[in-house]
Amino acid sequence: MVGDVSVVVVPIIIVIIIIIIVIIACWLHMVMYRYVQNYPGAAAAVGRSLVQGEGVKKNAKKGLKMLHAIADSGETAADAEACFVLATAYSLGQTGIRADKKKGEHYLKLAFAAGHPGAVHVYGERLWEGTNGVAQDQREALRHFREASIAGHPGSQFMVAHCIVHGLPGTEKDTPQEGFELAQASARAGFGPARELLANVMQYFASLTAGESQNGLDKCAQCGKVPAGGVAALKVCAGCKTIAYCSKACQVCMCVCVCVCV
């Protein structure tokens, strides 16, 4: 008798559990759908994660579908992010996504028009190097880098710092301290070149402190050269007084990252 009951009851329980799981899954799907509809920025982030496989199983097809839907939605911030991810995906060609330069350029232009920092930085790079059919204009490139830098783009922060450090046109009103702070911000964000720059400078000064170099005042600390006027023409750093420079540009390039003495 008991055996007969269990034969009937157990399948019913299993069916009930399955129905409950399906109901919960449908409810979660509905909640996520409504969330995505109400917060396009979240949808753009989910689409990006699916395309790039960040924190979730990669599903380029599903991610592209989400991003395309957002890119045509007219939501400014979400549209910009979706367009930039699409531009990157099509320009580089990623797993499950066929490279399409035409589509890449199309979405890059849309992202740039929407003010996406990444797109603004890309156009700055093109202006800086004079590539992709863009005439070289480093002053205009700096303007783009500044715009993206303000939005927190680490690559642009580094480029603005680079321009300030080397005293390039357009940085006349900037101070070495500002260049230093931008380099630091870029390094904190994990941008490789900025981290390498700061590490090299710190290592150089550490070697001086450890006594590995006793010739800090007989040649330029940055370029290693002695000016035409000889050692007497070198200028000693007013901040650390342990190294000398042959020019203002070399002084800024080395000293701004450590003692900020100019």
Steps between C-alpha positions, in 0.01 A plus 500: 500500500775743601693407193201571280456845657866593455483398138223755451617776737871523403434584131241758606754665734762504225252660259408763760869582560559534126199730466627716788845525342348600166280763666801647687709500181222678308460753780874573509502536122208744518669701776824518302312598185319783677824613662674507166211692347498756781880527522655484152842560652472167679404332174806649331718362778340156470542507121865595535559222752340245269704617200830509689432212738558710811363325808252299294513227240577664167206525263594741223178449305275584795726787610500655152121474484466689829753764400341557160160547665645760737702677231175573317307596812606864516603477867797736509738346755398139436505560126855635521626199696322250274631673187856504628495130593358421155765718336776318686352157431460559127830685458711235671295193421457286811411137558161444344501843334621553146709813451315768307691827469204681346272413791781576742540852360124553496458420869817685595359818343175453691688445827714807433194712424352385832819603681626155605850548658641196322387626160626850572838350594513298176441813293766676707747223413416532131556874510823451695645251251321618184349160420173359362466784253524768771749785452753521782421774750653443842352814653151383405591150618592645839157662518339158450732341755406766754129433445541124546738555790240700692265202456766276656649328194846377616655505152401862451618590851841364410510684168411833662770439762744418219420827322538701822828330590649580161361853488315443174280769342173536682644435846637848570257554789546153650731432793734202559290416805195453276700274271617296799147459633371385161783247468418370846129471419581310182733266688239437771255398228750236392622668178828324420709788356415726796587232755825430318592869491444551871678175588808596294521844657465361851764238426736769375464704815531190716832425334621850585395457862678164517817656366500303175569817305740764619488704181161661532642851451742445212247424225132538418295258710244461222690476171846420640668774296727788596397831338731693269594731788632207701411392853477865606200542269302230682231613741466322834149390597370754751281237662716195572844660429633157403476518121554752223338574164608645169160655420162586645340217300731240652447642849123476471514152349693350794418719795126542456444136589680507833589829665288739288761767543446707188 
